Amino acid sequence: MGKLLEPIWGSKEFLKFIFIVNFLTSVCVFTTAIALYYIMREENYLYMPLSGFHGVLAGFLVGIKQIVPDQELSLLKIKAKWLPSLMLLISIAISFFTPDSATYLPTLIFGAYMGWIYLRYFQRKPEAKHRGDPSEDFAFSTFFPEFLRPIIDPIASMFHRMLCGKSEASTNAQGYTVGGAPLIGSDPIEASRRRERGARALEERLAAERLAAGKNSEEPQ
C-alpha cells in the first residue's frame, strides 16, 4: 500500500498521515476503554493490552479508496473502493467467533474513520488552495451499500455540522464555494485527475514488477 500511496502523497505527507492517524486512533481507543469501564464496571477494560499498527493499515485502505476507487482487484474481483468496508465487515464477523480478535476491532474501526476524517477535511494538496477532499465520491455514505445511503447521509451530515461547523449544503456539483465561486481543485475534474494519477501510478508499479519478474525468470535460463 505504501508503494502506491507514497509516490502520490509524497514522503512527508505519507509520514504525517501515519503519525496523525496512529495518534488519533490511540486516543480514541484509550477513551473508549475508559468509557466502557465506567459503563460496565469491569476492570479488564483498564488492563486490556491494546497496541499495533493495524489502525494505520486500515487508514491506508481508505487512502486507496480515495485514489483508485474504480480499480478492480484481480484476485477478489471487487473494486478498491470497497476494501475498507470489506475489511471492517470481515473483522466484525470474526470477532463474534474469536473473542481475542475483538480487542483489535476498535483500533481497526477508529483507524479507518480517522484516516477518512484526515483525508476528507485536513490533508493539504499542493495543486489546490484548500484542504481535504470534498467530492461526493468520497463522502462517508460511500462506505455503505447504495440502499443504505439515504439513511446514512442525514446522520453523517448532522455529525459533520456538529464536529466541523460546516454544512453539507456547501458541497455541490462545483465543489466548495466562497462567495459563489468554487474553490480551486474542489470540482469533479480534480477528483478525476487524482484518480487518473493513482491508476497510472498503480499501472506503472505493476508493469515494473512484471518486468522484474520476467528478468528474474530469464536469468537461470
Residue pairs with C-beta under 8 A, 6 or more apart in sequence:
1 57
1 60
1 61
1 63
1 64
2 14
2 60
3 205
4 64
4 67
4 68
4 198
4 201
4 202
4 205
5 14
5 17
5 60
5 63
5 64
5 67
6 14
7 201
8 67
8 197
8 198
8 201
9 17
9 63
13 123
13 124
17 59
17 63
17 115
17 118
17 123
18 56
20 114
20 118
21 55
21 56
21 59
21 111
21 114
21 115
21 118
22 53
22 55
22 56
24 110
24 114
24 117
24 118
25 55
25 56
25 59
25 107
25 110
25 111
25 114
26 55
28 106
28 110
28 114
29 50
29 55
29 106
29 107
29 110
30 50
32 106
32 110
33 45
33 46
33 48
33 50
33 106
34 45
34 46
36 42
36 45
37 43
37 45
37 46
48 103
49 103
50 103
50 106
50 107
52 104
52 107
54 104
54 107
54 108
54 111
55 107
55 108
55 110
55 111
55 114
56 111
56 115
57 111
58 84
58 87
58 88
58 107
58 108
58 109
58 111
58 112
58 115
59 111
59 112
59 114
59 115
59 116
59 118
60 115
61 83
61 84
61 87
61 112
61 115
62 84
62 112
62 115
62 116
62 119
63 115
63 119
64 80
64 83
65 80
65 81
65 82
65 83
65 84
65 138
65 142
66 119
66 133
66 138
66 194
67 194
67 195
67 197
67 198
68 80
68 195
68 198
68 199
68 202
69 79
69 80
69 81
69 137
69 195
70 79
70 80
70 81
70 195
70 199
71 79
71 80
71 198
71 199
71 202
72 78
72 79
72 80
73 79
73 80
73 83
78 86
81 142
84 112
84 116
84 143
85 143
85 144
87 108
87 112
88 108
88 109
88 112
91 101
91 104
91 105
91 108
92 105
94 101
95 101
95 102
95 105
116 138
116 140
116 143
119 132
119 133
119 138
120 132
120 133
120 134
120 138
120 140
121 131
121 132
121 164
122 131
122 132
123 131
123 132
123 133
124 131
125 131
125 185
127 185
127 190
128 183
128 184
128 185
128 186
128 190
129 183
129 184
129 185
130 176
130 183
130 184
130 185
130 186
133 191
134 171
134 175
134 176
134 186
135 175
135 186
135 188
135 190
135 191
136 171
137 191
138 191
139 153
139 156
140 152
140 156
140 160
141 148
141 149
141 152
141 153
141 156
142 149
144 152
156 168
157 167
157 168
160 166
160 167
160 168
161 167
161 168
170 176
170 177
173 187
173 188
174 182
174 186
174 187
175 182
175 183
175 185
175 186
175 187
175 188
175 190
176 182
176 183
176 186
177 183
